């Protein structure tokens, strides 16, 4: 039976098999052919399956490393490969790296050494069950090259999928110490300091070493299988600086892929990122059929599973469900029945997929800005030793929070947008109307030049917070490096908690009304939180002479003090109301070349209040004007994407009611699109049943009343050349 190559499939599964070897019953009931039958019944067209797990135990006769006892007398990889091929299912090989218990138990000198050991705390990211090898160790790298070369010489897979390609700690093992000393002539720095060129150089080295490790393993794979598709796990790339895995490392891949567990908001951001990464589309969005990896048996509702899968294909992705094998080697057939119903629905839409995603707004996600500014100047060992549950502190990273919140806000406002990484920013921005720079605290000269060129050529930018405060190479923090674009001059940084923006323009005043101020930085339910960091707090700026001021700064009583019983330095015991109105600019508008910018000292896109979200959207819409591809009226839970399919002379609008709980009410939807160039619409079709829809055209817009949206629909707007 002929099957498509794995990288062209859309309905994929992976069965986690991280099973140890110390009980003889472990995997005793595992039968690849039975599992392949379940995949076929579930309408799966691509399977990623285990060759080596995090235990470091392989399911094939590897020449180096451990072999699971269940595979001692059987070639489980070969059996699964044959079973999938016979059923017309495309195979891909899963191979773990770095996380390898066998390697660490047998070669403890290969281990990652967390920097927290300097203060007596062994604090890797994932805890005591996992042994992790350092990708800088040359003997460990040779071990991985040997395994991968032998694996691909023995079996013909469509793709090789490398897992866990990230740092499990800030490593100070002898290999890392020697490597850094050879490159820089100095020891690994003691303190985290994003203003320091030396700390920045060390972080850059960690990222480069990891990318070189991935590239080295890819080169070994291609020596044996030149045509094999290669990818690595993107999942940790948006966990900030600690993991050391840059998003743009996915540009090494044949296709981007990653396991994602952060729910709808993270799925939204990653789906947008994936559209710009990897050599080809579709990118692979993976998530568990359970709510998280820890709960082995709880099954998401069918509505939840269906919604996540549809959200992936509406971004032209491939969806992969992750199941986990029971220790004895069995799985639950009922899970595969549910997966089959989801994949039957996905399959019916596949002929309509493809094309070029269209977006009016681009949000910039920066690896270099995904840091915690408040760490600056602190001991790396002490800081990471006290981050007990999650040394990455992903949920606290200001830039990542701002990117995520801005994405959610634009989605709810039905403004077509995407999320760019550095390589895309340095590419062609001409297709976008507005560029959003959300608290991008660290930027290099090439990034800043790209922004300047975009605005000077007529583009519009919204920037917030500490954007361009620090150069990624030289440090800095004495001025905003894009201050000329924003039309502001840095006067200092805030060192108190929450403060207020006072609207001076109707654009903002209408969003705040009936209030007169917009609060930012207040922790819900209490006082005494925000950006209390004298070194890298939010900027205090003045507007240049040719800059319009849309809002000014207002401070609470006795700011920057958070107030105390004996200090008599607060005006209301439960809150910090507005008190001192200043002339300092808080939101500004400035013309630069043929374009313009709006800058807010507060990243209101991530503030969380309805007023801040409304204000952010109003500012973006002000920059957009009428220069848009899509407008819509519908419930905020409706996700919309739009694709150009010029080969079929049509635009395709995808609409999803992103609701994971049952039952869900149908939601009314109306939308308007512009057809490209000198074309005009000739038909609008609802693609679920090929029904011709009523529509009208006025002022260059094609108006469609789509009626009630139950879960998912696709609409084709066909066009022809005018005249």
Secondary structure, 3 states (H helix, E strand, C coil): CCCCCHHHCCEEEEEECCCCCCCCCCCCCCCHHHHHHHHHHCCCCEEEEEEECCCCEECCCCCCCEECHHHCCCCHHHHHHHHHHHCCCEEEEEEECCECHHHHHHCHHHECCEHHHHHCCCCCCCCCCCCEECCCCHHHHHHHHHHHHHHHHHCCCCEEEEECCCCCCCECCHHHHHHHHHHHCCCCCCEECCCCHHHHHHHHHHHHHHHHHHHHHHHHHHHHCCCCEEEEECHHHHCCHHHCCCHHHHHHCCCCEEECCCHHHHHHHHHHHHCCCCCCCCCEEEEECCCCCCCCCCCCCHHHHHHHHHHHHCCCCEEEEEEECCCCCCCCHHHHHHHHHHHHHHHHHHHHCCCEECCCEEEECCCCCCCCHHHCCEEHHHHHHCCCCCCCCHHHCHHHHHHHHHHHHHHHCCCCEEEECHHHHCCCCCCCCEEEECCCCEECHHHHHHHHHHHHCCCEEEEECCCCCEECCCEECCCCCCHHHHCEEEEEECCCECEEEEECCHHHHHHHCCCCCEEECCCCCCCCCECCCCCCCCEEEEECCCCEEEEEEEEECCCCCCCCCCCCCCCCCCCCCEEEEEEEEEEEEEEECCEEEEEECCCHHHCCCHHHHHHHHHHHHHHHCCCCCEEEEECCCEEEEEEEEHHHCEEEEEEEECCCCCCCCCEEEEEEECCCCCEEEEEEEECCCCEECCEEEECCEEEEEEEEECCEEEEEEEEEECC
